[in-house]
Amino acid sequence: MTEAREVARQASRALVREDPQADVKLLLGQLNELIHAIRASCARLYLEGPKEVAAAADAVLSALRVVDNNLVTWNLARGSAPESLSEYIERHTVKAAELSHSVTRFADEASKALDSAP
């Protein structure tokens, strides 16, 4: 989850700077691979883990998908609608904050579960 957030952060920074040297497609591909890995990890948690932790993990995965979708859309719109840059930055800022909140909630739920384990 931490790595996925960092890759999303790198992609958004490259999009904000409109950095021609940054390979945004590569970063978005990495993010997509990390989302798949997180989904696979969550599958076991859904089956075996406490429901509170599984629900928190699901919230992280959902928030991460929204961030990814926004970044992909932003990247596609770069060439065709540069005037909407501020809208994408604002939307990403809100969605990244929601992702951060969901990761914190997941960590809290996982910590509680570990503390209560026999």
C-alpha positions, 0 to 999 in steps of 0.5 A: 500500500505504501509503495502504491501511494508513492508511485501515485505521488510520483505520477501526480508530481510528473503530471503537475510539472508536465515533465516530458522526462517522466514516463507517466505511462510507466508509473501508471503501469507500476501502479496498476500492477501494485493494485493487482498485488494488493487485491490478491493480498486482500483476497486472503484477508477477506477469507481469513482476517477479521471483518473490520480489517478486511473492510478497511483493506477494501476501503484502501483498495477502492480509494486506490482505484479512484486515485489510479482512475483519476491519474489515468484520466488526467494523463489522457487529458493532458494533450487535449484539455490543458486548461483543466489542469487545476481541476485534475490537481484539485480532484487528485488532492482530495482523492489522495487525502481520502486514500491516506485516511483509508490507509491510516484506518487500515493500519489502526484496524490491523493494529487492533486485531494484532493486539487482541490476538491470543 
